[in-house]
Amino acid sequence: MGGMEVPKVNLRHLGRRRSTVLAVATATATVAALATTGNLVWAEDADLGVDEFTAGKYIVQVAGEPVASYDGGVSGFDATASPEGERLDADSADAERYRDYLAELRADVLDQVPGADTLFEYDTVLNGFAVELTAAEAKQMSTADGVLRMWHNETLRLDTSNTPDFLGLTGEGGVWQNQFGGSETAGEGVIVGVIDTGFWPENPSFAPLPEPRPDQEIIDVKWNGVCDEGNAGPDGNITCNNKVIGARYYNYGDAPTDEGEFNSPRDFGGHGSHTASTAAGNYGVDTGKYGEISGMAPAARLAIYKVCWETGGGCATASSVAAIEDAVNDGVDVLNFSISGSTTHIVDPVHLAFFNAAAAGVFVANSAGNSGPGASTVAHNTPWITTVAASTHDRDFTADLTLGDGSTFTGSGRSLEPLASTAAVLSDDVGAEGANPTAVSQCHIGSLDPALAEGKIVACARGSVALVDKSAAVAEAGGVGMILYNVAGGAETTLAIDHSVPTIHVGIEAGEAVTSYLSAGDGTASFAAAEQIVAKAPVMSDFSSTGPALAGGGDLLKPDITAPGVDVIAAVAPPGNGGQDFASYQGTSMSSPHIAGLGALLKATNPEWSPSAIRSAMMTTASQTDNEGDPITRHTGAEATPFSYGAGHVVPGDMFDPGLVYDSGPDEWLQYGCAIGQFQLIGYSDLCDAYPAIDPSDLNYPSVAIGDLAGTQKVTRTVTNVSDKTSTYFPIIEAPEGVKVTVNKKSLTLRPGKSATFTLTITRTDASFNEYVFGSLTWKDFYGHEVRSPIAVQPVALAVDSEVTGEGTDGDLSLDGVAGYTGNLNTSVAGLAAGEVDEFTLSNPTGESFDTENPAENDHVKAIEVTVPEDATLSRFSTFQSDYGANMDLDLFFYQKVGEDMYYLGSSAAGGSDESGTLPGGATYVVYVDYFGGGAQTEDIKFHHWIVGGDEGNLVTDPANQKVSTGKKFSAGVSWSGLTAGVRYLGVVLYIDDQGNVLNTTTVNVNA
């Protein structure tokens, strides 16, 4: 895993927690092998179709291109897709006529399944509907004429002051002044849509803008939306104004809600208010103790789409697609989506809807996910979405902690008042009678004894519950202060946030000194007043998900860019935030709306720019250094790479004049999706065949990525001059170490609006195999433009498919690849091994969230221990959506057991129940199956696992050996026979050189 730190969990200290973090982390499949041998294999984490039909909610795609992408071809109906650089005219006569045609197609399908009740109907970004069906109706629907695809409705999860200054927006020389004449006009004429948990309308970030509005005519022309006040009574409904001009909510009768949640666009938890105000909240809002805050585009308008509800941060796929559909029809220019997504697929309903939204000209920003720092955890890996990582900004607060022995430690803290020397205790010594020891150590609510803690400073271990809940527990017990300390194997950052009692947060080393001192008894401690400092920034956050992207096999660099996502002050909803109107949140949920708001500023000044041009302008002008001129680092202090930050940290002051852009549109995105084999998964094979095939690395993108550089590869790009000057650009190449990069053009001279194409030749010289190396290409002119593209390549001895799937008791497949060396290639096999299935019952899916630091069985969690022999090729552990109802959501958490210790490896925890992890032999693993939600109170669970050992005699390759040459293609056939029908099999093809080195592998799945 390239230096991934593995947290240690001791079995003697098991406990449980309730997960209540400020910015809810994205759940993505992230399983890492502890052993250095064996490759990390990622399983599918997107529901790409229905294999077994059960009662529940489904999304059904019907034949017929949606309005946003229909470019003609149906007799009697003119094209409705918008021409390049123009907005979709969703209300045109052609669009209305074509909608009627699509409605007839949907009606024809529904007529074939009498009694099917639709929840939502889609025709702009997807032609189809969401529908609730019995098992029999679902099976009948799947065979209805006109149905292209069915998906189970999944539940996704949320990715959860000073940033305008840090980004250079404010002041006389800032972006707002230079580009717009001031904050009062920054973003005028642009509508930002936010798909999230709603908003708190009384917050001053959403107060009316001064009248009259100079951009009102522009807004009136483009805005077609509504303000749905809700059905929650006078205290729960909302009103709109000229700032928040529209609001909708998506509760089709049983959206998960907590007591107090509002059946309206009103926010309960605060996540949506935070993201909306970050993107386009009002300028100069006085928060009191935090000072003034502003959104990125303070004069832009907001449209709110509430799809997420409080229980578990649940966000139904059907609701998200409906919201995207409405947002495009309503006329938004920009969309922010700080919600989890697939790491391995780009063709689920939400990403297909965003495809057509982007095709209609809407710039879409998505959070990269909070599953870092492990490799390949980044989500939303499509070329039509801008994927945003999270990093720090330069405001921080520090405070000194002094113990009674005179030792002093500097930590993070916000309390502006000092705390005099006071008796201090370890939370372990003031636990309530009968309380769980781990809960006591970590200061869970109700775990401390007031008789022992009153009047004291309490030292609490980090972990399990939200940091603010720890100080609340101390306050509840009568404590007057808290020392919060990090523990080995846990998070390493320290945070200065508001607490219920004065708090100083210290790191691991200081924490060990604190616990050692206080464990002796009769300890005291004092706090100095907090001081605001200018911190070294940006630094990549430890939670920010990283590349290489699994979807596409590393041939598209994700994330795209980074922005502030740590300690971001913005509006929140008081009910979910202790009555506060503003709070500090962290997560890629917070960085994404920064990019959405900055995208709105670019859209305001360049309304003709496509979403890809906007992304390119940000990426090619991004910075790879911090405010001290040093390379951006990770939270550990190690130098960050493009897998952490993409092109770099956004620099708003430069993005308005990028010089050149790398543009692309729906045709290119389709070619890319076909090239990585994704659109074929949803029945688009004929469409893929109709388009010219490309290598996925040739997508016209502002970065260059090759996940399997076999010898040498040519990569083509096209740039367009978006400046007002004819200019000549010269290439500057920083080649990755051990790789040679050349460009076929010594210069590019372009008039305004004109384009030029060039080709890079990337050749391995002596770089190590199977390790990524990084470089860059910069086109520079004499007008100050520096158009920089990062380069990320992984040289390989062989470029082959990592995984293939076959069907039937007998069959065959062709395995094609490219060699990165010249010599002999031999193949051997392991498997096919028949899968084993453990069956058990789980219940209470609304119980406490699984605690990765303190894993334990309970009514909704089952532990399965499996010992994998040393000579096993690999093992795999999986659950499948097809075994359950449409809304079922299972998660898997993986540990390696060594004696009495367990080491957390990672999780597969996407929406739905298609979860899997692959691990090497020679270890004992414990897999925890967590019934997260979506089904009945009690469900029968099927847990599938395979141990692939040697050759089982049912899998054969042909030829078994052949000559290969560097950069040349080769092919080998694989066939199987004699399998048992209805059983899932797993095997591996191993590619071996004459020295016996395994150069690569292809995992073979066969559903017999």
N, C-alpha and C positions, 0 to 999 in steps of 0.2 A: 504493500500500500504506500510505498514511497515515504516512509517516515511518519505515517499516521500514529498518533499516540493512542494506546489502548488502555482505557480506564479499568482499574482492577476493582472487583467487587468481592468481598469476603463473605462466605456463606454464614459466618457467625453473626453478621450484622444485617440480616434481612429486614426489610420493612416495606411500607407502602406509602403512596402519596396521592394527592389530587393534583392534576396538572392544571395550573392556572398562571401560565406565563403571560407577560405583557403582550408580546407579539407571538401569536400562535405559530409554532414551527410547521413548515411544510412536511408532510409525510411522504417520503419517497423510498424506493427500494434501495437500501444501502448495506450490503453485506460484504465484509472484508475478511479475508483469511488471515489468521494470526501467523501461520507459518509462512516462511519466505518462498516456499515452493508452491506451485499451483497458481493459476491465474484467477483473478477475480472475475466471476461470471454473474451477469445481471439478468434477472428474470423479467418477464413482461409485467408491466404495472399499469396497463391500460386495458379496459374492457373493449375489445375490438369486435365483439359480436356475441351472439347468443348460441350456446351449444345445447343447453337444456332449458326447457320452458317451464316456468313456475309462475304462480300468481304474483303480480307486482306491477310496478310502473316501468314503462319502456319508452325509449325514443325511437321513432320509426322514420327512416329516410325513404322518401318516395321518389320515383323517377322524375326527372325534370330539373334542369339547372335553376337555382334560386335567382331572384331578381338581380342581386348584386353582381352575379357573374355570368348571366345569360347574354351571350354575344351573338345571338341569332341562330337560325337553323331550323326552327319550327315554322312550318308553313303558316303564313298569315300573321305572324307575330315578329315585330321588329326587335332588335337588340335593346336590352335595358341596362346592361353594364355601362358604367361611366367611362368615357374616353380618358386616356391617361392625362393626369393633371387636373381633372375635373371631379366635382362632387357627384355622388349618386343622386339622381332626381327620382326619389322614391315615390313621388306623387304624380309623375308624368302620366299622360294618357296611355302611352305604351306600357308603362309599368302596371297601371291599373288593369289594362286588358290582359296582360300576361299573368297577373295575380289571379284573375278569374280563371284562366286556363289551368294554373297550378292547383287552384281550389278544386277544380273538376277532377284532376288526377288524384288528389287526396280523397275526395268523396268516393271515387270509384273503388279505392282501396278499402275505405271504411264500410262501404256497402257490402263487401265480401265477408265482413266480420260483424254481423248484427249485434247490437248491444254494447259495442266498444265506445266508451266515453272518453273524449279527448280532454286533456288538461290544458295544453297549449297547442296552437298551430303555428307553423313557421313557413315563411315563403321568401324572406329577404336574404338570410344568410344560410339557410338550409331549407329544402323543400321536404316537409314532413310534419310530424306532430308528436307530442308526448301523450301517452295514453295509459290508462290502468286496465289491465287485462287479467282474466283468469288464466290458468295454465293451458287449458284447452284453447282459449281465444288467442293466446300468444303463439301457440303452435300453428293455429289456423292463419294468423296474421303473417307468419314467416313465409308461408307459401302463396300468399295473395299476389295476384298479378299487379305489378307496379311497385312492389316493395324491393328496395335495393339492399337495405341493411337495417337490422334492429340492434339496439344497445340496451343493456340494463341501465336504469337511472341510477347513477352513482352519487354518493355524498362526498364532496371534496372538503378541504379544510383551509382555514385562513393561514396565511404566512405572516405569521406575525413577527426656534428662537434665534439659534445662531446661524443656521445653514444659509440663509440668503447672503449674509456677510461673507461667510467662508467661500461661497460659490462666486462671489464677485458681482452680485446683482445690485447691491445697494451703493449709495454714495455718488459723488459727482462724476466719477469715471466708470460707474457701474453699468451693467447691461440695461437696467430699467431706464436710466437716464440717456445712455447713448443710443439705444435702439427705439425707445418709445417716448422719450421726453419726460419720463418720470413714472413712478409706481402707479399713479392714478390711471394710466392708460396702458400699462403692461399687460398684454393679453387680450386687449379689446377685440371684439368680433369673433372670438373663439369660444366654443362650448366644450367643456371637459366633462365626460361621463365617468362616473365612479361606480363600479359593480362591487358591492361589499355588504356591510351590515346596516346601511342607512346613515342618517345624520341626526344631530341634535340641533333643531332649528333655532333655538334661543341663543346658541353660542354666538358671540360677536364676530367670529370668523365667517359666519354666514349671514350677517346683517345686510340690509339693503345697501346697494351702491348709491352714491349721490345721483340725483336727477338734475337735468335730463342726461340720458346716456348718449354719448356721441355715436356709439355703434348700434343704436337700437334698430335702425333700418336693416342693417346686416343681419342682426339676430332674428328679426321678424321674418326675413326671407328664408332663412335656413331652418328655423325651429318649428317642428311639427309635433312636439311632445305635449304631455299633460302633467298636471299636478294632482296625483291621487292622494288625497289627504288621509285616507285610511279608514279603518273601522274599529278604532280603539277608544272611542269616547273623547270628550273634550281634552283630557289630560294626555292622551296617547296619540292623537292625530297630529298632523303637521300642517303648516302653511308654507307656501312658496313666496318668493319675492323676485326682485330683478337680479339677485345674486344666484340663488338657487331657483332656477326657472322651471324645473321639472323634477318630479319624484314619482317613483313607482315601487311597488313591493310585490313579491312573488311567493304567496302562501296558498298552495292549492288545496288547503284543507287540513293538512297534517304535517306542515313544516315543523321540525323540532323546536320547541320553545321552552324556556325556563319561566317560572312564575315571575310575572312582572314584565316579560317581553311584550313588545307592542305589535299588534296586528296592523301595522302601518309602516311607512318609511322611516319612522322614528327609530333611532339607534338605541340599543340597550347597553352593549358591551363597550363601545367606544372605538372599535377598530375602524369602522367606516367613517366616522367623524374625523379621526386622525388622518386617514389617507386623503380624504376630500379636502381638508383644510391645508394639508401639506401641498397638494397639487395646485389649488387655486383659492385658498382662503384669503380673506381680506388683508389689506396692508395695515401694519402698525397696530395690531390688536394688543391691548394691554392685558397681560396675564397676571399682573401683580408681581409675585416673587420671581417669576421667570423673565421678566422684562417684556419687550414687545416681540411679536412673532408675525410672520407673513407667509402666505403661500408663494409658490414659484411664479404663478401668473395671477397676480392679485386683481386684475381687472377683467379676467375671463369669467364666464358664467359657468355654473355647475348644474349637472343633471345627475340625480341620485337613483340608483337601482339596487334595491335591497333584496339580495338573494340568500344571504347567510343569516342563520338564526342561532340563538345563544347556545343551545345544548351542543356541546362538542364542536362548536364553530362550524356547524353543518351547512353546506352549500350545495344544494341539489343541482346536478348537471342539467336537468330539464329546465330549472329556473335560470341557470346561467345562460343557456342557449336562448331562452326567451328574452332575457335582458339584453343580450347582444343584438338580437333581432330588433327589439324596440329601440335601442340606442341608435342603430343605423337609420331606422325609419324616422326617428325623432330629429335627426340632423346633427348629432355630436361630431366633433372634429377629432377628438382624442378620447381614448378609453384607458382607464387604469384597472388592472385586475390583480390584486394582491392576494391571490388564492392559489392553492397548490395545484399541481398538474403532473402529467406523466414525465418520467425521465427517459422512457424508451420509445414512446410513440408520439406521432404528430398528427394522427388521423382520428382521434376520438371526437365526439360531437362538439365539444367546446373549441378545440383547435380548428376544426372545419368551419365553425361559425366565425372564428377570428380570421380565417383565411378570406372569407367573403367580405368581412368588415374591412379588412385591409385593402382588398380589391376595390372596395367602394371608396377608398381614400382616407379611412380612419386610421390614425396612428395609435398603435396599441402597445402599452408598456405592461410587462408582467414581472412579478418577483421571481428571482432565480431559485428561491427556496432556502430554508433554514436548517438544512441537513449537513452542513459542513462541519469540520473542514475536510472530511474524507473525499477522496477522488470520485469523480463521476456521479456526484449527487445533484447536479444542476438539472432543473426541470424547465419546461416550456422551450424545447429545443427546435423551434420552427423558424424558418427564415422570414416569416411575415410578422413576427412579434419581436419587440426589443426586450431582451431578457436582462434584468438588472441585479447586480450583486450589491452587497452592503459593506460600507466601510465607515470609519470614524470621521468626525469633523474636529475643528481645532479648539472648541471650548470644552474645558474640563474643570472639575472642582476637586481640590485635594484638601486633606486635613490630617493633622498629626495626632497619633495615638501614643500616649505615654503610660507605661505600666508602672506599678508601684516599685519595681526594682530599678527604675530609671531608664530602662530601654525605651526607645522611641521609634515608631514606624509610621511612614507616610502612606496613607491609603486614600480612597475616594470617599467623598462625603459632601453633602450640601448644607448641613446645618450651619447657619451664620452666627450662632451663639456658642461660646465655649461651654464645656461641661466640666465642672471642677472635679477634683479627685473624689471618687465614689467607690464604694465596695463593688467588686466585680466577680462574677462567677461563671463557670461553664454551665451551659444549659443542661448537660448531663447530670449536674449536681442539684438541679432544681426542678426535676421532672415530676409531673403529677403521678400519684399512685396508680399503678396499673397501665400507664401509658406505654406505647411501643417505644423501645429504646432509640430506634432510628428517628422516630417522630420527635422525640425529646431532643436528640442531638441536633436535628435540623430545625427545631422550633416551629413545629406545626401548630396551627390554631388549636387551643385547648390542651396542649401537651405539657404545659408548665404549671407549677404549683404556686399560686399567688402568695401563700404563706412563706415561701422560700425565695421568691423572685422580687417581691415588692421592694422598691427603692434602690434596686441594684442595676448595674450594667450587666447584661447577659451576653455571653459569647455563643454564637450560633454557627453551625456548619452550613455551608452552601449545599444545595441539592434539593431535588424533588419538588418543592413548592415555590411559588413566586417569592422573590426577595421581599416584596412589600408585605406578604403574608407573615413572614418571619418577624418583622418588627411589630406587626399587628398582634402577633402572639405574645411578644414581650410586653407590649402596652397592656394587653388584656390581663396579663398576670401582675401588673403593677410595676414592671421594670421601667427605668428612666433612661436607658440607653442600650445600644446593641453594638457589639463587635461582630461583624459578619466576616467569616474567613473562608477562603477557598481550600479545597482538599485535593490531595494528590489523585490524579486520574480524572478530575472533573474539569469544569470550565476554568480558564486561566485569567480572564479579564476581570477587572474590578469596575464597579459602576457607581457613579454619583447620582443617586435618584432620591426622590422624596420618600421618607419613611414616617411611621407613626411615632417613633422616638428618635432622638439624635443617633445617627449611625455612622460608623466608619467601616468601610469595606477594604479588607487587606488580602494580599495574595497568599500563596501556599506557604512560602518560607516564614513570613510574618505570622501566619496562622499557627504554624507548628510552635513558634516561640510563645505565642499567646496561650495556647493550650497547655504547654509545658509549665508556664508560670502559674496559671490559674489552677492547675490540677493539684498544686501544693496547698491550696487553701489560703484564706485570709488575704486575697489579692485586692488590689485597687487599680483604677485606671482613670485617666482624664483625657478629654477631647479638646483640641484647639479648634478655634473657629475655622470654617472652611474658607479657602481662598480660590478665586477663579484664576485659572492659568490658561495660557495659549499652549496647546498641546501639539506635539508632532503629529501631523495628519496629512493625508489619510493613512490609516492603518486598516488592513482588511480584518473584518470581524471574524471571530472563531466560528460563528454559526453559518456564515454565508456559504451557500452551496457552490461547488466548484466543478470544473470540467476534468477530463474531456467528456463531451456529451455522448451519452450512450446512443441516443437516436442518431443514426447516420454514422456510427462507428468512428467518431472523431473527425469526420470530414467537414464539419461546420463548427467553428469555434464558438462556444458558449461558456459563461455569460458574455453578453456583448459589451457591457460597460459597468462601472460602479458609481455609486452616489451615496450620500450620507444615509446611514441606516441604524446608527447607534446613538442613543440618548437624544432622540428627536422630540422636541416639544411641539405639541399641536393640540387642537381641540379634541375633546373626548365627550362621552356621555356620562353625566353624573351618576346614574344608577349603578353602573358597573365599575365606577372608579372612586368609590368612597365619597361621593358628593362633589368631586373636583370637576371643574370645567376644562382644565388643561392638564396634560400629563406627559411624562417622558416614556416613549415606547422605543423598542428596538426590534429590528428584523428586516428582512428584505421587503416585507410589506411596507416599510417606511421609506426605503430607497426607491422603490418603483414609482411612487407618486412624485418624487422629485423629477424623475425623467419624464413622466407624463406632463407635469407642469411646464418643464423646459421645452418639451415638444410642442406644447400650446403656444409658447412664445415664438418658436420657429414657424409654426403654422400661421401665426398672426402676421409675421413679416414676409412670409413666402407661401401664400395660400395655394400656389400652384404646385408646390413640392409634394411628391409622393411620400407615403410612410417610409419607404426604403431610403429616399433621399434625406429625410429628416434624421433617420438613424445613422446614415453615413456621415452626415455633417457632425454629429456628436462624436462618433467613434474616431474619425480621422483627425479630429482636433483634440482628443483626450490626452491627458498627461499620465506619464508613468513614474513621476517623481512626486515627493511630498513637499510640504511647505518649507522644508529646509534644504531642498534640492537633492535629497537622497532618493534612491529607488524606493518605491512603495514596498512595504513589508507586510508579512502576515502577522497575526497576533503573537506569534512566537518570537518575532524578531528576524526570522528568515526572510530572504527576498521573495516577494510575491511574483507570480508568473501570470501570463494571460489566462491560465485556467482559473485564477482567482478573480481577475478584474477585467478580462476581455481585452478591449483596446486600451483601457486605462480609466482614470477618473475624469468625469465630465468637466469640461472647462467652458462654461456658458459664454464667456467673453470672446472666445475664438470661433464658436460653432456657427455664428451668423455669416461668416465669410470663409467657408471651407476651401474655396477655390474649385475643387473637383468633388464629385460624388460618384459613388458606385450605386447605380439604380437597378432595381429589378421589380418585376410585377408578377401577376398570377401565372402567366405562361412559364416563367422561369421557376417559380415555386413548385408548380406541378411537375416540371422536369426533375427538379431536385427530389421531390417526394417519390417519384417513380424510380429514380436512380438508386435510392436507398431501400427500395422494395416496400414502401409503406402504403402508397395508394393502391397497390395491388391487393393489400390485405382487406380492403373494403370494396372490392369488386370493380376497380377502375383499370383492370388490365388492358382492356381494349383502348381506353383513353390513353394510357401510357404508351401503347404500341403506336398510336397515331401521332405522338410527339417525337421529335428527334431526341435520341438518347444522349445524355451527357454523363460525364463523371461527376459525382456529387461535389468534388472539390472545385469544379468549374462554375458553380453557382456564382453569379456576379455579386459578391459580398465584400464588405470593407475589410475583412480579414481573410487570411489564407490558412487553411488547415488540411493536412493529409494524415489520416489516422493509420495508414499502412503504406508507407513509402517503400516500395519494393524496387530498389536500385535507383531509378530515375522517373520523374513524372513532370509533364508539362501542365501548367495551370494558366487558364486564360481569364483576363479581366477586361472590362470596358469602363472608362471614366467619362464623365460629362462635365464640361465647364459651366458652372452656375454663377460665375462672376460676370461682371460687366466689361471685362477686358480680355483682349486676345493675349494669350500668355504661352510661354514655352516652359515646360517642366522637364527636369532632369532627375533620373533615378538615383537614390542613395540606398544601398543594400547593406544591411547588417545580417549576414548569413548566420543561421544557427550553427553551433559548434559541431564540426564533423560533417557539415553539409555544404555543398556549393550551390549558390543561387545566381542565375544570370537572367537578364531580361533582353528581349529581342529588339527593343527600341532604345536608342541612345538618348532620345528626347521625344517629347510630345508637344506639338504646337496646336492649340485649339482656340478657335473663335468662340465668343459667348454662345452657349446653347449647343455647341457641337461636341461630338464624342469621338473617342479613339480607343482602339483595342490593342492590348499588348499581351505577350506570353512570357511567363516565368518558366524556366527550366530548373527544377530542384533535384539535385543528385547527391546521394549519400557518398561520402568519401571514407571517413573512418569513424563515424558516429556509432555508438553502441546500438545494437538491435534492441527493440522493445522498450526504448526510453525516449520520451519526448524531449525535443530541443526547440529553442525559440529564437526568433530573429524578427526582422521587420523590413519592409519596403516603404520608402518615403519618396514621394514626388515633390520636388521643390522648385519654385519659380523665383523671379526677381521681385515680386510684389509682396513677399513675406508669407506666401502660402506654403505650408508643409503638410502634405496629405499622407498621413502615416497609416500603414496597415500592419498589424502584427502577423507573424508567421509562426505556426505551430505544426511540427511534423514529427512523426514517429517512424524511424526506419525499421523495417521488419525483414526477416529472412524470407518470409512467405506472406503474401496477402491472400487470405482465404476467408470464407464465411465463418463467423464464430459459431453459428448455430443454424441448423436446418431442420425442417419438419416434414415427415412423410406420413402416409396413411396406408392402412391395410395390413393384412397378415403376411403378404408378400409384396415386394415393390422395389423400386430403385430410384436414385437421384444422381445428378451430375454435380460434382464438386469442382468448381472452377477457381483458379487463382493466378497470381503473378509472382514470379520468383524474384528475390532480392539478392541472389547469388548464382554462381554457375557451378554445376556439379550434379551429383546423383541425389535423387529424392526417393525415399522409401516411405511406404505407408503401412500402418498396422492398425488394429482395432481393439477396443475394449467394449464389452457388452455384446449384444443389447441385454440390459438387465431389466427384468420386470419390476414395476413399482409395487411397493407394499403400502397398504392403507390402514391407518389406525383410526378407529371410530370411537367417539366419546360425545358427551353432552356438555354444553356450556349454557349459561343463563345470565340474566341481569346485565344486559349490554350497556346500561346507563350507569354502571358502577364506576368506581374510581379509575382514572387512567393508569395504564401500565407504567410502573416506575422502573426505568432502565437501570438505575443505580441500586435498586433494592428489589430484584426480581422475586416474585412469589406467586404461587398458585392461589386462586380463589374461585368463586363461582363462575367468573367469566374468563379465567386464565387457566390453561392446562400446560404443564411442562412435559416434554418428551425428550428423554435422554437416549442418544444413539452413539455407539462407539464405532468409528470407521477404521478398518484395518490399515496398517501402514502401507500395504501394497495396493490399496484401492486407488484408482485413477481419479475419482471424484465422488462426491456425494451431493445429493440435491434434496431439498425439503420444500414442499409446495402445498398450497391450497388453490382450488379452482372455483371461479364464479359459477361455472356450470353445475356445480354440486348443490347450489342453493337458490334461494329466491332472488328476485331482481335487486333488492336493496341491501342485501347482506354485505357486511363489511368485517373482514377478519384482518388481523395484523400478525406478523411473525417477528419475533425478537430472538437473536442468535447469540449464544455464549459458548466459549470453550471452557471446559471444566478441567482443571489441573489440581489434583488432590482435593482439598477443601475450598480452593479458590475458583472463582469463575471470572472470565474476562469477556467483557461485552464486545461483540464484533460488529454489530449493526442491526438494521431492521429492514424488513420489507413491509411497508405500511402505507401504501397508496389507498385511494378510494376503491371500494369494492373488495372482492375476495380473491382476485388473481394475484397471489403473493408467492414469492419463491426466492431461495438463496442457494448458491452452489459453493461448496467448500471442499478443500483437499483432504486426502486420507491421512491417517496417522494421528487421530485425535478423538476425544470424546466431546460431543456437542450436546448442549441443552437448548432446545427450541421451545420458546413460550408462544403458544397460540392464544391470542387475545380476541375475544368476541367484542369488537368495538361498537357495533350497532347495526341497525337497519332491518333486522329480522324480527322473529317472534321473541317472547320473553325467554323461551328455552329453545335451543336449536341442536340438532344432531350434526356433529362436525366430522368431516373426513380429512385426515392429514396424510398426504402422500409423501413417500420418501424412497429414494433409490441409493444404492451403493454400487457403483460401477467398478468391477474388478478387472479380470482378464477377459480374454476372448471367449465368448459363450458359444461360438460356432454358428451364430445366426446372422452375422453381419460380415460382409466381404467387400474388399476394395479391389478395383481393377483399373489400371495395372498396379501391381504391388511395388514396382520401382520404375523409374524413368529418369531421363536426362532433363535438366532444366537450365535456363540461362537467365542472367540478370536482366530484369525488365521485361521478360517474355512471359506470355500466358501459358498455362498448363491446365490439364483437366484430369480428373480421376473419377471413376464411377463408384458408387456405393450401393449395395443391394442387401436385402434382408428376406428371410423366408422362415416358415414354420412357426410364426408367432400365434399367440392365443387371442382370438377376437375379443375386443372390449377392454383389453389391458393396455396401459400406457407403458412404453419402453423407453429406455435412455441408454445411449452409447456414445462412444467417442472415436473419431478417426484421428490418429496421431501421424504427423508428418515428421520424418526423421532423416537426418543426414548420415553420411557414411561413418561418422565418428560416434553415432548413437545418440546425438543430441536431438531432443524433441524441439523442433523449430516452431511448431504451432499446432493447434488442435481445432477440430470442428465437432461440436456437440450435436448428436443426432437424436432427435425426438421422433418416435413413431407411435402414432395412435392406431393400434391394430384393430 
